[in-house]
Amino acid sequence: VTVISTVASLIGLISIAVVISSFKNAMHNYALPQGDIALFMNEYAECRSNTRGIIGYEDQDLINQQVDKHDDRVKNTRARYEAIHETIVTKEGEAAYAKIKTALDAYLAKEAEIIEIGAIIMKDGKEIDRFQTFVDPHRKLERITTELTGITDAMLRGAPSIEEALPKFIQFVGDRV
């Protein structure tokens, strides 16, 4: 009976060790990246929020604060994405990472560039006025920009520069903000 109990205990311990090893492997290769991806997506969303947050401010100190927050979020976004890279274990994952990283780098490099400005004034749930203009960046758009926005170089040809468009937009908005 003692021998059977000892063997059963050994089998139980070996089973626990295998389960723990499998669990650690699964957590390292599968579960942790999901958390990293969620953290990355959150940083990315905050980065974009800080970019949009600049609109409507007239106080240069507030604008500078938003710009600083944006720049910090860009750094955090890149750091979170690098953390995902450390968890990749397959060639397919590495290839997908490289494609996404290329697109992300291009997007983050261009994301502050304004190519369209628009606003709709609503009253009692109905549109009463609208402003929309494309903005010419004076250079060819990146392919990722066109893919994300649907805006093409042809659509921007002849559009006003940001220096021309922004005063018109501010005049349209007036004291309604």
C-alpha positions as a Markdown table, in Angstrom:
| # | Residue | x | y | z |
|---|---|---|---|---|
| 1 | Val | 0.0 | 0.0 | 0.0 |
| 2 | Thr | 2.9 | 2.4 | 0.8 |
| 3 | Val | 4.5 | 1.7 | -2.5 |
| 4 | Ile | 1.2 | 2.3 | -4.4 |
| 5 | Ser | 0.6 | 5.6 | -2.4 |
| 6 | Thr | 4.2 | 6.7 | -3.2 |
| 7 | Val | 3.8 | 5.9 | -6.9 |
| 8 | Ala | 0.4 | 7.6 | -7.0 |
| 9 | Ser | 1.9 | 10.7 | -5.3 |
| 10 | Leu | 4.8 | 10.7 | -7.8 |
| 11 | Ile | 2.3 | 10.5 | -10.7 |
| 12 | Gly | 0.3 | 13.3 | -9.2 |
| 13 | Leu | 3.4 | 15.5 | -8.7 |
| 14 | Ile | 4.5 | 14.8 | -12.3 |
| 15 | Ser | 1.1 | 15.6 | -13.6 |
| 16 | Ile | 1.1 | 18.9 | -11.6 |
| 17 | Ala | 4.5 | 19.7 | -13.0 |
| 18 | Val | 3.3 | 19.1 | -16.6 |
| 19 | Val | 0.2 | 21.2 | -16.1 |
| 20 | Ile | 2.2 | 24.0 | -14.6 |
| 21 | Ser | 4.7 | 23.8 | -17.4 |
| 22 | Ser | 2.0 | 23.8 | -20.0 |
| 23 | Phe | 0.2 | 26.7 | -18.2 |
| 24 | Lys | 3.4 | 28.8 | -18.1 |
| 25 | Asn | 4.0 | 28.0 | -21.8 |
| 26 | Ala | 0.4 | 29.0 | -22.7 |
| 27 | Met | 0.6 | 32.2 | -20.6 |
| 28 | His | 4.0 | 33.2 | -22.2 |
| 29 | Asn | 3.0 | 32.4 | -25.8 |
| 30 | Tyr | -0.6 | 33.1 | -25.9 |
| 31 | Ala | -2.2 | 34.9 | -23.0 |
| 32 | Leu | 0.3 | 37.7 | -22.2 |
| 33 | Pro | 0.2 | 39.1 | -25.8 |
| 34 | Gln | -3.5 | 39.7 | -25.5 |
| 35 | Gly | -2.9 | 41.9 | -22.5 |
| 36 | Asp | -0.1 | 43.7 | -24.4 |
| 37 | Ile | -2.3 | 44.2 | -27.4 |
| 38 | Ala | -5.0 | 45.7 | -25.2 |
| 39 | Leu | -2.5 | 48.0 | -23.6 |
| 40 | Phe | -1.1 | 49.0 | -27.0 |
| 41 | Met | -4.6 | 49.7 | -28.3 |
| 42 | Asn | -5.4 | 51.9 | -25.3 |
| 43 | Glu | -2.2 | 53.9 | -25.7 |
| 44 | Tyr | -2.9 | 54.3 | -29.4 |
| 45 | Ala | -6.4 | 55.6 | -28.7 |
| 46 | Glu | -5.1 | 58.0 | -26.1 |
| 47 | Cys | -2.5 | 59.3 | -28.6 |
| 48 | Arg | -5.2 | 60.1 | -31.1 |
| 49 | Ser | -7.4 | 61.7 | -28.4 |
| 50 | Asn | -4.5 | 64.0 | -27.5 |
| 51 | Thr | -4.1 | 64.9 | -31.1 |
| 52 | Arg | -7.8 | 65.8 | -31.5 |
| 53 | Gly | -7.8 | 67.5 | -28.1 |
| 54 | Ile | -5.7 | 70.4 | -29.4 |
| 55 | Ile | -8.6 | 71.5 | -31.7 |
| 56 | Gly | -10.5 | 74.4 | -30.1 |
| 57 | Tyr | -7.9 | 75.6 | -27.7 |
| 58 | Glu | -6.7 | 79.2 | -28.0 |
| 59 | Asp | -4.5 | 79.2 | -24.9 |
| 60 | Gln | -1.0 | 78.3 | -26.0 |
| 61 | Asp | -0.2 | 76.7 | -22.7 |
| 62 | Leu | -3.1 | 74.3 | -23.1 |
| 63 | Ile | -2.1 | 73.5 | -26.6 |
| 64 | Asn | 1.5 | 72.8 | -25.5 |
| 65 | Gln | 0.2 | 70.5 | -22.7 |
| 66 | Gln | -1.8 | 68.5 | -25.3 |
| 67 | Val | 1.2 | 68.3 | -27.6 |
| 68 | Asp | 3.4 | 67.0 | -24.7 |
| 69 | Lys | 0.7 | 64.4 | -23.8 |
| 70 | His | 0.5 | 63.4 | -27.5 |
| 71 | Asp | 4.3 | 63.0 | -27.8 |
| 72 | Asp | 4.3 | 60.9 | -24.6 |
| 73 | Arg | 1.5 | 58.7 | -25.9 |
| 74 | Val | 3.4 | 58.2 | -29.2 |
| 75 | Lys | 6.4 | 56.9 | -27.1 |
| 76 | Asn | 4.1 | 54.7 | -25.0 |
| 77 | Thr | 2.4 | 53.4 | -28.1 |
| 78 | Arg | 5.7 | 52.4 | -29.7 |
| 79 | Ala | 6.9 | 50.8 | -26.4 |
| 80 | Arg | 3.7 | 48.8 | -26.0 |
| 81 | Tyr | 4.1 | 47.6 | -29.6 |
| 82 | Glu | 7.7 | 46.5 | -28.9 |
| 83 | Ala | 6.4 | 44.6 | -25.9 |
| 84 | Ile | 4.2 | 42.6 | -28.3 |
| 85 | His | 7.2 | 41.9 | -30.5 |
| 86 | Glu | 9.0 | 40.2 | -27.6 |
| 87 | Thr | 6.1 | 37.6 | -27.3 |
| 88 | Ile | 6.0 | 36.5 | -30.9 |
| 89 | Val | 7.1 | 32.9 | -31.4 |
| 90 | Thr | 6.2 | 32.1 | -35.0 |
| 91 | Lys | 7.5 | 33.2 | -38.4 |
| 92 | Glu | 3.9 | 34.1 | -39.4 |
| 93 | Gly | 3.5 | 36.2 | -36.3 |
| 94 | Glu | 6.8 | 38.0 | -37.1 |
| 95 | Ala | 5.6 | 38.7 | -40.7 |
| 96 | Ala | 2.3 | 40.1 | -39.4 |
| 97 | Tyr | 4.2 | 42.2 | -36.9 |
| 98 | Ala | 6.5 | 43.6 | -39.5 |
| 99 | Lys | 3.5 | 44.6 | -41.7 |
| 100 | Ile | 1.6 | 46.2 | -38.9 |
| 101 | Lys | 4.7 | 48.0 | -37.6 |
| 102 | Thr | 5.4 | 49.5 | -41.0 |
| 103 | Ala | 1.9 | 50.8 | -41.3 |
| 104 | Leu | 1.9 | 52.1 | -37.7 |
| 105 | Asp | 5.2 | 53.9 | -38.1 |
| 106 | Ala | 3.9 | 55.6 | -41.3 |
| 107 | Tyr | 0.7 | 56.5 | -39.6 |
| 108 | Leu | 2.3 | 57.9 | -36.4 |
| 109 | Ala | 4.7 | 59.9 | -38.6 |
| 110 | Lys | 1.9 | 61.5 | -40.5 |
| 111 | Glu | -1.0 | 61.5 | -38.0 |
| 112 | Ala | -0.6 | 65.1 | -37.0 |
| 113 | Glu | -1.0 | 66.3 | -40.6 |
| 114 | Ile | -4.4 | 67.8 | -41.4 |
| 115 | Ile | -5.8 | 66.9 | -44.7 |
| 116 | Glu | -9.5 | 67.6 | -44.0 |
| 117 | Ile | -11.4 | 70.0 | -41.7 |
| 118 | Gly | -15.1 | 69.8 | -41.0 |
| 119 | Ala | -17.9 | 70.6 | -38.6 |
| 120 | Ile | -21.6 | 70.4 | -38.5 |
| 121 | Ile | -23.7 | 72.8 | -36.4 |
| 122 | Met | -26.8 | 71.1 | -35.0 |
| 123 | Lys | -29.8 | 72.7 | -33.3 |
| 124 | Asp | -32.7 | 70.7 | -31.9 |
| 125 | Gly | -31.2 | 67.5 | -33.5 |
| 126 | Lys | -31.2 | 69.1 | -37.0 |
| 127 | Glu | -28.3 | 70.2 | -39.1 |
| 128 | Ile | -28.4 | 74.0 | -39.6 |
| 129 | Asp | -24.9 | 74.6 | -41.0 |
| 130 | Arg | -21.9 | 72.7 | -42.3 |
| 131 | Phe | -18.2 | 73.4 | -43.0 |
| 132 | Gln | -16.0 | 71.0 | -44.9 |
| 133 | Thr | -12.7 | 71.5 | -46.8 |
| 134 | Phe | -9.8 | 69.4 | -47.8 |
| 135 | Val | -6.4 | 70.7 | -47.0 |
| 136 | Asp | -3.5 | 70.4 | -49.4 |
| 137 | Pro | -0.4 | 69.1 | -47.5 |
| 138 | His | 1.8 | 70.0 | -50.5 |
| 139 | Arg | 3.1 | 66.5 | -51.0 |
| 140 | Lys | 1.9 | 63.1 | -52.0 |
| 141 | Leu | -0.1 | 61.2 | -49.4 |
| 142 | Glu | 1.3 | 58.0 | -47.9 |
| 143 | Arg | -0.6 | 54.9 | -49.1 |
| 144 | Ile | -1.7 | 54.1 | -45.5 |
| 145 | Thr | -3.3 | 57.6 | -45.2 |
| 146 | Thr | -5.4 | 56.9 | -48.3 |
| 147 | Glu | -6.3 | 53.5 | -47.0 |
| 148 | Leu | -7.3 | 54.8 | -43.6 |
| 149 | Thr | -9.2 | 57.9 | -44.8 |
| 150 | Gly | -10.3 | 57.2 | -48.3 |
| 151 | Ile | -8.9 | 60.6 | -49.2 |
| 152 | Thr | -6.7 | 60.6 | -52.4 |
| 153 | Asp | -4.1 | 63.0 | -53.8 |
| 154 | Ala | -6.6 | 63.9 | -56.5 |
| 155 | Met | -9.1 | 65.0 | -53.9 |
| 156 | Leu | -6.6 | 67.4 | -52.3 |
| 157 | Arg | -5.4 | 68.9 | -55.6 |
| 158 | Gly | -6.4 | 72.6 | -55.6 |
| 159 | Ala | -7.5 | 72.5 | -51.9 |
| 160 | Pro | -6.4 | 75.4 | -49.7 |
| 161 | Ser | -3.3 | 75.1 | -47.5 |
| 162 | Ile | -3.8 | 74.8 | -43.7 |
| 163 | Glu | -2.8 | 78.5 | -43.4 |
| 164 | Glu | -5.8 | 79.4 | -45.7 |
| 165 | Ala | -8.3 | 76.8 | -44.4 |
| 166 | Leu | -7.9 | 77.2 | -40.7 |
| 167 | Pro | -8.9 | 80.9 | -40.5 |
| 168 | Lys | -12.1 | 80.0 | -42.5 |
| 169 | Phe | -12.8 | 77.2 | -40.1 |
| 170 | Ile | -12.3 | 79.3 | -37.0 |
| 171 | Gln | -14.6 | 82.0 | -38.5 |
| 172 | Phe | -17.2 | 79.3 | -39.2 |
| 173 | Val | -17.1 | 78.1 | -35.6 |
| 174 | Gly | -17.0 | 81.6 | -34.1 |
| 175 | Asp | -18.0 | 81.6 | -30.5 |
| 176 | Arg | -20.1 | 78.4 | -30.8 |
| 177 | Val | -17.4 | 76.2 | -29.1 |
